[in-house]
Amino acid sequence: MSLAAFLVGLREGLEASLIVGILLAGLNRRGATDAKRSLWWGVALAVIICTSLGALFTFGRYGLTFRAQEAIGGILSLVAVAMVTAMVLSMSNRNGVMRKVLDAKTGEAVAAGATAMFWLSFITVGREGLELTLLMWGWVVQPSAIIGAFAGIAVAVAMGWAIFKGALQMNMRTFFRVSSALLIIVAAGILAYAIHDLQEARFLPGPYSGAPIAPTHPRTGEVLVGFATYPFWMASFPFGWSFDLEDAIDPTGVLATFAKALTGFEPKMSWLQVIGWITYIAVVVPVFVSHLRKDRADRPVVDTQLAKEPV
């Protein structure tokens, strides 16, 4: 879990850091140094609220029944997938669009007063924090995931500060393209988690639903797996197990943990999980690639040196 959590923390943290850097650069250019206090108050409130939501999601669920926990976890995971997909496909960071839009909004906020700057920083940073909170929902019970996420955020903050000061130069277009491609795979895995949770909660039909919904062996009562030929070929489809590799791959081992964290693969998955994963990749990847192809005609490198003036 830690690798995927680190990637998510790095991506979301760096985007939030760049947003703060763009806002600060806009204030520096306009000489509106008095508005910086309002900006930092907005950032602080966004961090506090997102952290509180994370704590609520983590500890609040322990008072719920198992079925309720799984249902809420599945629904929030679906929301996270939708948010990540929208973020990746919108390509809001390409060609400096995000910087131009935020710089314009900074000018409007400076003209409107300190309160406007507070809300601008709160909303823009809070959106990134909310995405991270929802993405981390399914991993909060894993200490390694929490460590990975905070490590990613720490690295992102350091990188954002270095970029703002001009000490670090990097092609943000390439970074966001690569991280977006990896996040598509992570999001497909989260979708598989969501389907698994909803099946355990019996909100979706599957192996946990019991007979007659779950296809079972007439004699043993076990849920059918893969291309079962008894009582007929493919009898396990669509509400049984797609495959069961737990005898060959330890579900708690390093390989299974790594694969689950990065791709959503588990040694034992239902047909609906596999169908959901494949369908998501088949739909999202071509759209993402088409965005990249359209973007090749205009290739200015995003300026990562946001400002040299001191904060």
N, C-alpha and C positions, 0 to 999 in steps of 0.2 A: 504493500500500500504506500510505502514511504516515497517511492519514485514518482508515482502518479500524483500523490499529494504535493510533492516538491514542485512538480511541473505546474500544477494548478496554482499553487501559491506564488510561484515565480511569475507566471503569466499575468494573473490578476493583480498581484502586487506591483509589478512593473508598470502595468497600464495605469494603476492608481497613482503611482509615483510620477509618471510622465504627465498626468493630468494636473497634479499639484505643481509640477515644474512649469508647465505651460501657463497656469494661472499666475504664478509668481513672476514669470518672465513678462507677462502682460502688465502686471502692476509696476514692475521695474521700469519698463519702457514709458509708462505714463506718469512715473514719479509719484504714484499713489501708495507710498510706503505705509501710510496710516491704515490702509485697508487690509494689510497683512494679518493683523490681529484677528479680524473677523474671519479671514480665510482659514487660519489655523483653528479657530474655535469651531468652524464648520467641519473641518477634517476630524477634529477630536470627537465631536458628537457623533459623526458617522461611524468612527471606529468603535465608540462605546456601544452604540445601538447594535451594530453588527455582532460585536462580541457577546452582548447580552442575548441576542437571538440565538447565537450558537450555543450558549450555555443553557438556554431554555429548551432548545431542541434536544440537547444532550441529556440533561437531567430531568426534564419534564416528562419524558416518555416512560421513565421507570415506574410511574404510578399508573400506567395504562396496561390493559391486557395485552398479551402477546399478539393477538390478531389486530388490535388497534395500532400497536407499534408498527407492525409490518405494513398495514394499510397506509398509515401516515408517511412512513418511510418511502413506500412505493410512489405515492402521489408527489411528494416533495422531490423525489428523484426525477420524475417526469417533468416537473417544472424546471429543474436544473438543466435537463437535457434541452428543453425548449429555449432556455435563456442562452446556453452555450452555443446552440445551433444558430440562433439569431445573431449572436455576437460574431461568430466565425464567418457567416455568410454575408453579413452586412459590410465586412471589410472596412469598418469605419476609420481605421488608422492609415489607410493607404493614401498616397499622394499628399500627405499633410493635411487631409481634410479635417481630422479631429483638431489639429492645432489651429487651423484657421477659424473653425467654428467656435472653439473655446476662447480664442483671442478676441473674437468679436463680442462674445458674451461677457468677457471680462471688461471690455470697454463700456458695455451697457451697465454692468453692475457698478463700476466705478462712478458712472454718472448718476446712478440711482441711489447710491449710498452704501454704508457698511452692511446694512441688513441684507441687501441684495447679494453682496459678495459672500456673506455667510451662507445663504441658501444655495448659491451656485456651487460652492465647494462642498457643502453637505450632500447635495443631490448627486453630483458627479462622482464623488468618492464613495458615497453610500451605495450607488448602483454596483460598483465593482465589489464592494464588501458583501453585498447581498448575494451576488453570484457565487462568491467563494464560500459563503456560509451554506448555501443550498448544495453546492457541489460536495462539501465535506460532510453532509448529513450521514451518508452511508458509511463513512470511515471513522467517525468520532470515537467509536469503541476500540479502535486500534491505536495504541500509543505511538507506534511507528508512524502512522499517518499524521497524527497531530504534530509530531516532531518534524516530519517532512514538510508539512504545510508551513509551519512557522519558520523553518530554515529557508524555504523558498521565498517567503515574504521578506525575511531579513536580507537575503541576497538582493531581492528586487529593490528594496529601499536604498541599499548601498549603491546599486547600479544607477538608480534614478538620481540620487544626490550627485554621483560622479558625472553623470551626463549633464545635469543642470550646471555644474561648475566648469564644464568643459574638459574635465580630466579623462573622460571616457568617450570615445567615438565608436559608434556601431551603426550598422545599416538596420534601422528599425523595420524596414520593409521585409528584409530577409528573416529577421527574428520573428515577426508576427506571422509570416507565412509558415515557417517551420513549426512554431508552437501551435498554430491553428490546425495544421495537419495532424499533429499529435493529439490535440484536444478532440478532434473528430473521432479518433479511435477510443479515447477515454470516454467520450460521451456515448458511444455505442455500447461500451461496457456498463456504463451507468444505466442505460436503458435496459440492458439484460438484468442488472440488479433489481431495477424497478419491477420488471415482469416477475422475477423470482419472489420478491416481497409480496406482490399482489396475488400471486398464486398461493403463497403460504397463508395469506389472509383470506384466501378463497374468494377474492374479488374477481379473479380470473380463473377459468377452468384449467386444471393441470394435474400433475401427479399427486398433489396433496388433497384433491377433491374427493378421492375415494370412488368406489364403484357406484353407479355405472358410468359416471363421467370419465374417471381415469380408467384407461384400458388395463385390465388386470388378467393375469394368467388364470384360466378356469380352474386349475387344480391347486396351485400354490397361493393364489391371491396377490402375488407380487405385481407391481406396476411394470408393464412391458417396456422394453428398451430397444432403441434403434430399429433396424430392419427386421423386426421379429416376424417369423414365418408361422408362428402358432398363436392363435387358431387360424390366422391367414396372414399373408405378406403385408408388411407395414401396418400391422394391427396397433402399434404404439402411437401412430400419428392420428391427430395432432396434439393430444393431451397427455401423452406419456413422456418418457425420457428419450431424448434424442441419442444420447450416448452415455455410457458409464465407464470411466477409465480409472475409478478410484482404486482398483486393484493394482494398476500399473503406476499411477501417479498419486502420491500422498497429498490429500487435500490441504494438509497443514505444512507441507514441505516448502522449501525455498522456491522451487520451480513453479508450483501451483500458485503460491502467494504472489510472485512476480507477475505471472501471466494474468492473474485475476486483477491485479492493481492497474496494469497498463492496458489490457485489452478486454477485460471482462470475462475471459475464458475461465471456466471451472471444470474440474475433472468429470463432473456430472451436471448436465444441463438438460432442460426440457426442450421440447420441440418449439414451443412459443418463444423461449429465450433465443434460440438459434435463429429462428425466422425473424425476430425483431432486430437482432444484431446485423444479419445479412441485409435486411431491407433498409435499415438506416444507412449503412455504408453505401449500398447501391444507389440510394437517392441523394444523399448529401455530397458524396465525393465528386460526382460529375458536375454538380452545381458549383462546388468549390473550385474545381479545375477551370470551369468556364469563367469564373471571376478572375482567376489568375491570368488566363489567356487574354481577356479584355484589358487587363491592366498592363500588359506588356507594351502596348503602343505608347504609353506615357510612363516613363521610368525615372522621374526625378527622385533622388535619394532623399529621404526625410532627414531634415537637419536635426541632429541629436544634440547640438550645442544650443540649448534653449536660451541661455543668458549667461553672461559673465559677471553681471553685477552681483554684489553680495546680497544675501537675503536680509 
